[in-house]
Amino acid sequence: MVIRFKSIFNLFTLSALMLSLLGSALTFTPAYAANITVDTSADENNTGASCSLREAIIAANTDAAYGGCLAGSGSGTDTIAFADNYTITLSLGTQLPLVTTTISIKGNGATNTIVRANAAANTVTYRVFEVGGAGILTLSGLTVSNGVCLEACGGGGGVYNAGTLSASNVTFSANSASNGGGIYNSGGTLTLLGVNFNSNSASSFGGGIFNDGGINSTLTNINFSANSASNGAGMFNESSSPTLTKVTFSANVASIRGGGMYNSSSSPTLTNVTFSTNSAVNAGGGMNNEFTSNPTLTNSTFNANTAGFGGGMSNDTSSPTLINVTFSGNIAGKTNGGGMFNNGNSSPTLKNTLIANSGTSGDCKNDSTSSLNVASTNNLLESAGTACSQTNGVNGNIIGSDPNLGTLTGSPAHFPLNSGSPAIDAGDAAICAATPVNNTSQNGIVRPQGNRCDIGSYEFDPLPAVLSSIRVSANPTSAASVDFTVTFSESVTGVDLTDFSLTTSGVSSTAVSGLSGTGSVYTVSVNTGTGAGKIRLDVLDDNTIIDLNLNPLSAGFTSGQVYTVRTTTFTDVPTSYWAWQYIERLASAGVTGGCGTGIYCPDATVTRAQMAVFLLKGIHGSSYTPPAVGLSTGFGDVPVDAFAAAFIKQLAAEGVTSGCGNGNYCPDSVVTRAQMAIFLLKARNGSGYTPPAVGVSTGFADVATDAFAAAFIKQLVADGITAGCGNSNYCPNDSVTRAQMAVFLVRAFNLP
């Protein structure tokens, strides 16, 4: 055993030694991305122990240590970060090295990491960054400023991109070039998110960006402000079709055309984009489209842009598509289309688009060769005289009406529609539902909020309102607790007990005690306290109840239904009396004032004369007065001056009764329960009413199928007006008491 153990041990030791000797040959070096840290604000090139930004780019490109910087990885993305907040000035007099590999430069925020060509603008002759055809550069959290690239330099004061450039949370400021003051994108891929272009300039094209043949350019949450150029002060697109979402062009100035954007043989897609206060001397203060440029604009706004032609937009040999776009306050020279000017066989398509407030320059102007596309529909143009030949009422167009716009708000900015605007619910719903709108709006509200979507970029969202507060429990009531149902105009949240108050009289110690429900319908429980009186539930306007779009209630609500609590109108009908609630409802409806001073006489029988009064007031309301009786009541036993003479005559006129026979009415005879069934159903359903056949049974043991009023009695039960007198009987020949009459009338005529 010992010998065998030693043999195994020796074999293991030999194997381990061989592996150790072969170690260097078996070493595996994985591919990984390098992290290079810039630790100086100085612009150095292979001098000193510090790692400058210039040296870091060289190290990443060459995959070799350079200056004080670590080597790049050789594969993957090399990330360059900053040890501190630096303002780096390119003092060596040249741009940063050409990016030829995959590099990510991560600053500490646009105000903390600044890379600039010089401390002052327009004082050097070189740009800041350049990306080669094979290069992939990602910038984030920094500012690029004061680069200059004129004429022979080739353009792109901030960045020249021939490869792939991505930037997020970056500011391009005070860069200048012949083309592309901020960025010149030369056939490369451009992806921008949360980027600001401010005060950049170009002597020719694209103060902010010159997009020259860019194959894939995507701009999201971008702001172009106070940039300048001869053409396309904010952005110039040449043979490219970028996608822009949530972009603002403001106060950009072009000395020739395209204050905000100039498109040349380009068809960009713009969604939720705003052009505001941009200007061009010649054409297209907001946007200029030429040489078969056909952009698509959705949920976008043009505000207060100015130009000689087409203050908002100018189209020359171009046919853009505008869907749910709003133009307001754009101005052009003379009558040259403050909102839009079309020339050179242009044929724009406008759908659900609004143009207004263009002053004397007019909303929309075509030259003799241009016209709106026949597919244009559901547009609102305020100026009937300059509406690009659109006709009011044709194709859903509204021509010559003030759109009633609110004040510019939001980001990107848009014009709200004030309540009552003719643009509300006037759009084409199918267009709003289809791509590219997809039921969205510039103000973030899902379309439609009404029966149809709205014209323009904005979707009007009415403030939620209380529609009703109605009783759920029986009324009048002697209960300790009652319920109200509160209905809102739309689904709301934030509803709690503190949103309600009680308006009362005659009662004390009342309280809102419970709440249930969701969406637009809530049930509120109220303790009725002590005493006799009335209780109304009110809804407070305290800004805590909001709809799904965070809009608060438009107003409180104080006109809901009222409970009558433990009130005794008649001294002989206490709250404990079996028909108290019905008698109180009958009195509240004004059908009866009782049988004497403060009494109702609930157990007294009802005469046929009294029945005439009860029925007609039940039919027509408490204030009903029948026509004058005239010379005759029509009945031999009812003189013209008899009690209820006019009511009796009118009851017969309405076909509810023909009397008791032989030309008489029998006004003092007591009404039986069988007669009551006929009176009630004819009064409620009309004189020609005939109930369904009685069938094999009336449902009552004491009412045969061939008995007087059998079919009426059975139908009275089917209508829920009575359940009989007990023990499966109806008691058809019993007299009707005034208490029973109250129940019959309240149920038959649904008295409150």
MILUMRO-486124 format. One record per residue (C-alpha): x, y, z. Coordinates in steps of 0.02 Angstrom, whole numbers, padded with zeros to 5 digits, always signed. Layout:
BEGIN
XYZ/...
***
This chain:
BEGIN
+00000+00000+00000/+00140+00123+00042/+00232+00087-00120/+00074+00114-00223/+00039+00283-00135/+00215+00345-00172/+00197+00298-00356/+00037+00396-00374/+00112+00546-00283/+00265+00548-00395/+00156+00539-00551/+00052+00688-00492/+00208+00789-00454/+00280+00755-00627/+00120+00809-00712/+00113+00971-00613/+00295+01010-00659/+00261+00984-00844/+00111+01101-00839/+00215+01231-00750/+00351+01224-00882/+00225+01242-01021/+00135+01385-00934/+00191+01525-01049/+00143+01428-01204/-00033+01393-01138/-00073+01570-01078/-00241+01635-01150/-00258+01823-01172/-00446+01871-01181/-00506+02019-01285/-00569+02160-01175/-00599+02346-01184/-00476+02464-01102/-00520+02602-00981/-00408+02752-01006/-00418+02895-00882/-00374+03073-00929/-00294+03154-00777/-00246+03325-00842/-00328+03473-00924/-00168+03509-01021/-00158+03474-01207/-00003+03361-01213/+00069+03249-01348/+00186+03115-01277/+00261+03228-01146/+00259+03206-00959/+00182+03072-00850/+00004+03136-00863/-00126+03066-00981/-00203+03202-01090/-00358+03181-01198/-00253+03192-01355/-00137+03054-01291/-00284+02947-01236/-00359+02947-01412/-00190+02898-01486/-00172+02757-01358/-00346+02694-01399/-00316+02703-01587/-00146+02617-01581/-00177+02495-01438/-00012+02550-01365/+00031+02651-01212/+00062+02831-01259/+00120+02977-01153/+00050+02943-00981/-00097+02840-01048/-00126+02654-01043/-00136+02556-01205/-00299+02527-01296/-00374+02354-01291/-00350+02298-01470/-00535+02251-01480/-00701+02308-01409/-00735+02485-01354/-00599+02587-01269/-00677+02703-01141/-00594+02868-01102/-00650+02947-00937/-00593+03098-00838/-00515+03098-00665/-00587+03269-00626/-00689+03411-00700/-00582+03484-00838/-00590+03622-00966/-00474+03559-01101/-00409+03687-01226/-00321+03622-01382/-00170+03732-01358/-00056+03630-01473/-00141+03713-01620/-00219+03561-01705/-00376+03461-01691/-00382+03303-01586/-00320+03144-01673/-00431+03061-01804/-00536+02924-01722/-00503+02762-01817/-00562+02631-01692/-00707+02613-01570/-00692+02743-01433/-00814+02807-01300/-00771+02972-01217/-00870+02996-01056/-00868+03167-00976/-00931+03217-00806/-01075+03322-00873/-01086+03459-01003/-01043+03595-00878/-00900+03496-00798/-00807+03427-00948/-00773+03553-01086/-00668+03516-01239/-00634+03673-01339/-00523+03723-01483/-00481+03888-01400/-00535+03992-01252/-00622+04112-01371/-00736+04077-01519/-00682+04105-01700/-00497+04126-01658/-00420+03964-01724/-00425+03868-01887/-00457+03689-01833/-00602+03584-01774/-00612+03484-01611/-00653+03301-01658/-00646+03199-01818/-00711+03022-01848/-00635+02923-01992/-00732+02806-02105/-00691+02655-01995/-00703+02752-01833/-00843+02736-01705/-00850+02878-01579/-00971+02895-01434/-00976+03059-01339/-01071+03086-01177/-01079+03213-01038/-00970+03351-01110/-00967+03514-01208/-00882+03537-01376/-00848+03719-01414/-00754+03851-01512/-00698+03737-01654/-00671+03822-01822/-00663+03734-01990/-00677+03850-02139/-00654+03820-02325/-00505+03701-02350/-00531+03625-02178/-00683+03536-02248/-00819+03579-02125/-00875+03522-01954/-00816+03648-01824/-00861+03536-01679/-00853+03363-01759/-00823+03299-01934/-00898+03125-01950/-00866+03004-02092/-00894+02849-01986/-01013+02823-01840/-01047+02959-01713/-01159+02944-01561/-01183+03081-01433/-01291+03096-01277/-01303+03238-01153/-01180+03339-01255/-01179+03525-01296/-01107+03596-01456/-01078+03780-01430/-00998+03923-01528/-00920+03811-01660/-00908+03876-01838/-00871+03807-02010/-00907+03833-02191/-01030+03688-02177/-01089+03606-02018/-01041+03725-01880/-01079+03599-01743/-01070+03435-01840/-01032+03392-02020/-01098+03217-02053/-01018+03160-02216/-01109+03001-02264/-01089+02931-02090/-01208+02865-01958/-01267+02992-01831/-01362+02954-01670/-01398+03098-01553/-01494+03096-01388/-01516+03243-01272/-01396+03355-01368/-01397+03546-01374/-01334+03648-01522/-01314+03827-01467/-01238+03977-01557/-01148+03875-01689/-01127+03950-01862/-01090+03905-02042/-01047+04024-02182/-01141+03912-02304/-01245+03763-02246/-01298+03695-02077/-01259+03806-01930/-01298+03667-01807/-01283+03513-01918/-01242+03483-02100/-01306+03309-02140/-01228+03267-02307/-01289+03098-02368/-01306+03030-02193/-01377+02856-02213/-01440+02831-02036/-01465+02987-01934/-01576+02985-01780/-01603+03138-01671/-01703+03126-01509/-01731+03260-01377/-01624+03387-01468/-01622+03575-01453/-01559+03691-01591/-01553+03871-01530/-01474+04031-01594/-01375+03947-01731/-01342+04038-01894/-01299+03999-02074/-01334+04059-02249/-01448+03908-02272/-01515+03789-02141/-01465+03884-01985/-01518+03743-01871/-01497+03593-01985/-01460+03567-02170/-01499+03398-02249/-01426+03355-02418/-01483+03189-02496/-01522+03119-02324/-01677+03074-02226/-01646+03084-02040/-01775+03042-01907/-01811+03179-01780/-01915+03153-01622/-01946+03281-01485/-01836+03413-01564/-01846+03602-01546/-01779+03730-01669/-01785+03904-01592/-01713+04074-01637/-01603+04007-01776/-01564+04134-01913/-01529+04101-02098/-01470+04242-02207/-01547+04157-02359/-01662+04006-02330/-01713+03882-02198/-01703+03966-02029/-01739+03806-01935/-01709+03671-02065/-01665+03664-02249/-01699+03502-02345/-01619+03476-02515/-01668+03314-02601/-01706+03249-02427/-01859+03176-02343/-01836+03176-02155/-01967+03109-02034/-02014+03231-01895/-02122+03185-01746/-02158+03303-01601/-02045+03438-01671/-02067+03625-01641/-02001+03768-01748/-02015+03930-01650/-01953+04107-01687/-01833+04052-01824/-01805+04168-01970/-01741+04171-02149/-01722+04321-02260/-01782+04234-02417/-01889+04079-02386/-01937+03953-02254/-01920+04036-02086/-01958+03872-02000/-01922+03746-02139/-01869+03761-02321/-01894+03612-02439/-01816+03610-02612/-01764+03491-02752/-01896+03356-02721/-01888+03354-02533/-02039+03265-02459/-02026+03265-02270/-02163+03192-02158/-02213+03295-02006/-02326+03229-01868/-02387+03310-01707/-02276+03461-01736/-02288+03650-01713/-02230+03805-01808/-02236+03964-01704/-02186+04143-01745/-02063+04100-01883/-02028+04232-02015/-01966+04240-02194/-01994+04332-02357/-02091+04181-02422/-02167+04046-02312/-02141+04109-02136/-02176+03936-02067/-02133+03828-02217/-02083+03856-02397/-02094+03717-02528/-02009+03725-02698/-02031+03572-02808/-02069+03476-02649/-02221+03388-02576/-02210+03362-02389/-02345+03271-02289/-02409+03360-02134/-02523+03265-02013/-02589+03347-01855/-02474+03497-01870/-02510+03670-01799/-02451+03835-01875/-02483+03996-01779/-02411+04171-01786/-02293+04139-01931/-02264+04290-02043/-02204+04314-02222/-02177+04467-02330/-02332+04543-02410/-02455+04400-02440/-02325+04266-02468/-02394+04133-02352/-02360+04167-02171/-02398+03986-02131/-02348+03902-02295/-02290+03951-02469/-02293+03825-02612/-02211+03852-02781/-02125+03756-02921/-02257+03620-02941/-02261+03580-02757/-02407+03476-02693/-02405+03459-02503/-02529+03345-02416/-02611+03419-02262/-02716+03311-02145/-02789+03367-01979/-02678+03520-01993/-02711+03694-01924/-02644+03859-01995/-02693+04023-01913/-02642+04194-01848/-02534+04234-02000/-02580+04416-02008/-02588+04502-02176/-02465+04378-02251/-02602+04245-02257/-02608+04066-02198/-02569+03966-02355/-02518+04029-02528/-02490+03932-02690/-02406+03998-02845/-02489+03962-03013/-02404+03792-03029/-02438+03723-02856/-02587+03657-02758/-02624+03551-02607/-02635+03365-02639/-02813+03303-02665/-02789+03186-02515/-02785+03338-02400/-02928+03331-02275/-02996+03395-02110/-02889+03551-02100/-02926+03717-02015/-02864+03876-02099/-02918+04037-02018/-02892+04152-02169/-03027+04113-02297/-02940+04221-02427/-02774+04130-02416/-02819+03949-02383/-02729+03867-02530/-02898+03853-02621/-02977+03746-02485/-03166+03762-02463/-03258+03768-02299/-03361+03612-02267/-03278+03511-02406/-03172+03360-02356/-03199+03403-02173/-03109+03569-02192/-03148+03717-02080/-03104+03878-02171/-03123+04053-02101/-03139+04010-01916/-03031+04065-01771/-02958+03906-01692/-02960+03985-01518/-02783+03936-01469/-02709+03952-01297/-02535+04011-01249/-02382+03916-01310/-02329+03791-01178/-02234+03628-01150/-02073+03556-01218/-02068+03540-01364/-02187+03687-01359/-02364+03675-01428/-02525+03774-01433/-02669+03711-01326/-02845+03716-01394/-02957+03818-01281/-03127+03749-01234/-03247+03782-01376/-03115+03780-01513/-03188+03723-01680/-03035+03611-01700/-03094+03499-01556/-03167+03334-01617/-03150+03394-01797/-03007+03284-01856/-03017+03125-01958/-03016+02983-01830/-02949+02854-01952/-02799+02965-01992/-02764+02988-01807/-02775+02802-01775/-02660+02754-01918/-02471+02769-01933/-02383+02888-01908/-02500+02971-01782/-02551+02810-01694/-02672+02907-01584/-02532+03010-01506/-02523+03199-01486/-02388+03328-01455/-02453+03362-01280/-02440+03177-01235/-02628+03145-01228/-02696+02988-01310/-02812+03028-01455/-02960+03041-01462/-03022+03116-01299/-03192+03155-01375/-03295+03074-01512/-03157+03112-01637/-02978+03170-01628/-02935+03355-01640/-02860+03455-01783/-02681+03510-01749/-02539+03442-01643/-02636+03460-01480/-02773+03346-01413/-02895+03437-01300/-02915+03348-01134/-03066+03416-01041/-03046+03430-00855/-03138+03295-00759/-03305+03347-00688/-03435+03278-00568/-03587+03228-00669/-03703+03180-00527/-03726+03134-00346/-03882+03029-00331/-03968+02935-00191/-03946+02748-00182/-04048+02713-00027/-04236+02736-00005/-04296+02914+00020/-04365+02980+00135/-04267+02878+00259/-04257+02844+00444/-04099+02738+00422/-03941+02773+00520/-03839+02770+00359/-03873+02807+00177/-03773+02794+00016/-03742+02913-00128/-03673+02865-00299/-03553+02998-00365/-03516+02989-00552/-03371+03080-00635/-03354+03121-00820/-03203+03005-00834/-03094+02890-00730/-03014+02981-00584/-02897+02939-00441/-02854+03018-00275/-03033+03007-00212/-03047+02992-00022/-03166+03039+00119/-03091+03213+00135/-03151+03256-00041/-03332+03262+00017/-03434+03374+00131/-03615+03376+00186/-03742+03515+00171/-03877+03484+00301/-04028+03562+00384/-04117+03503+00541/-03997+03360+00576/-03836+03353+00676/-03686+03236+00700/-03691+03183+00518/-03530+03117+00441/-03456+03046+00281/-03417+02872+00342/-03369+02761+00195/-03306+02756+00017/-03293+02623-00117/-03273+02617-00305/-03145+02651-00441/-03137+02733-00610/-03280+02855-00637/-03408+02789-00511/-03393+02794-00322/-03514+02752-00181/-03508+02865-00028/-03588+02814+00138/-03656+02946+00255/-03710+02930+00436/-03875+03023+00455/-03840+03079+00635/-03985+03136+00742/-04138+03244+00715/-04251+03266+00564/-04205+03364+00409/-04110+03352+00245/-03936+03294+00190/-03845+03331+00028/-03674+03263-00020/-03555+03390-00099/-03389+03360-00189/-03246+03478-00147/-03128+03555-00275/-02965+03535-00180/-02853+03478-00326/-02830+03304-00253/-02948+03215-00373/-02861+03196-00541/-02890+03105-00703/-02769+02986-00788/-02682+03134-00868/-02659+03218-00698/-02790+03351-00732/-02883+03408-00575/-03072+03430-00561/-03142+03575-00659/-03251+03626-00511/-03335+03564-00354/-03512+03497-00354/-03655+03558-00245/-03812+03511-00341/-03835+03329-00298/-03991+03242-00238/-04051+03267-00059/-04106+03141+00072/-04254+03183+00182/-04210+03108+00351/-04337+03063+00486/-04454+03203+00430/-04639+03184+00476/-04746+03295+00365/-04904+03228+00443/-04934+03205+00628/-05032+03045+00600/-04891+02963+00499/-04740+02935+00611/-04577+02867+00541/-04624+02698+00612/-04782+02687+00507/-04769+02551+00374/-04801+02669+00227/-04714+02822+00300/-04583+02830+00164/-04711+02820+00022/-04826+02948+00101/-04679+03068+00123/-04629+03044-00058/-04807+03075-00115/-04812+03236-00014/-04639+03288-00072/-04694+03265-00253/-04841+03382-00219/-04973+03253-00263/-05062+03276-00097/-05064+03395+00049/-05153+03273+00163/-05333+03264+00219/-05333+03409+00340/-05222+03521+00444/-05060+03424+00464/-05137+03252+00444/-05144+03124+00304/-05279+03001+00361/-05179+02849+00304/-05312+02721+00348/-05456+02814+00268/-05522+02743+00106/-05499+02827-00062/-05650+02886-00158/-05664+02890-00346/-05662+03081-00341/-05501+03081-00241/-05430+02952-00360/-05454+03071-00507/-05346+03202-00422/-05214+03077-00370/-05198+03001-00543/-05189+03162-00644/-05059+03239-00528/-04962+03077-00538/-04967+03084-00727/-04938+03270-00755/-04849+03330-00599/-04892+03418-00438/-04929+03586-00521/-05055+03514-00642/-05222+03604-00658/-05354+03527-00773/-05452+03631-00899/-05605+03723-00835/-05753+03606-00816/-05867+03712-00925/-06056+03683-00933/-06052+03498-00893/-05940+03365-00819/-06014+03233-00932/-06078+03134-00784/-06253+03148-00711/-06194+03129-00531/-06052+03257-00541/-06111+03438-00540/-05995+03566-00616/-05959+03637-00443/-05930+03470-00358/-05763+03423-00276/-05638+03370-00409/-05763+03402-00549/-05630+03465-00670/-05514+03319-00627/-05654+03193-00653/-05698+03266-00823/-05514+03268-00877/-05486+03090-00817/-05627+03036-00932/-05559+03145-01073/-05391+03055-01061/-05480+02888-01075/-05430+02824-00904/-05612+02798-00853/-05785+02804-00927/-05873+02812-00760/-05969+02681-00660/-06113+02658-00782/-06276+02737-00833/-06192+02905-00865/-06128+02917-00687/-05954+02925-00610/-05998+02876-00430/-05877+03005-00356/-05907+02957-00176/-05891+02771-00202/-05737+02690-00128/-05606+02628-00250/-05574+02441-00242/-05406+02359-00269/-05470+02282-00432/-05525+02453-00496/-05358+02524-00441/-05266+02403-00556/-05361+02470-00707/-05345+02653-00655/-05156+02642-00630/-05111+02546-00787/-05218+02654-00901/-05154+02812-00820/-04975+02756-00842/-04986+02675-01014/-05125+02770-01100/-05310+02751-01128/-05289+02621-01263/-05185+02506-01154/-05233+02323-01148/-05133+02206-01036/-05071+02037-01098/-05191+01891-01090/-05205+01822-00915/-05161+01644-00966/-05193+01494-00854/-05173+01587-00689/-05174+01761-00616/-05052+01710-00480/-05179+01744-00342/-05296+01620-00260/-05435+01747-00245/-05428+01810-00425/-05498+01690-00553/-05436+01702-00732/-05606+01765-00787/-05630+01884-00641/-05657+02071-00665/-05488+02156-00701/-05395+01990-00691/-05272+02033-00831/-05242+02208-00758/-05211+02134-00584/-05085+02010-00652/-04994+02145-00751/-04989+02261-00599/-04890+02127-00509/-04777+02099-00662/-04737+02286-00663/-04682+02278-00481/-04817+02395-00417/-04896+02270-00296/-04869+02097-00227/-05046+02073-00166/-05119+02079+00008/-05034+01925+00079/-05056+01736+00084/-05058+01726-00106/-05210+01837-00115/-05243+02005-00198/-05404+02054-00106/-05481+02128-00263/-05640+02187-00179/-05557+02271-00031/-05560+02459-00023/-05399+02552-00059/-05336+02654+00088/-05243+02818+00070/-05084+02732+00133/-05100+02596+00001/-05136+02731-00128/-04970+02815-00085/-04877+02653-00119/-04970+02622-00282/-04939+02798-00349/-04755+02811-00299/-04716+02644-00381/-04824+02670-00535/-04757+02843-00576/-04584+02821-00500/-04603+02975-00391/-04441+03034-00309/
***
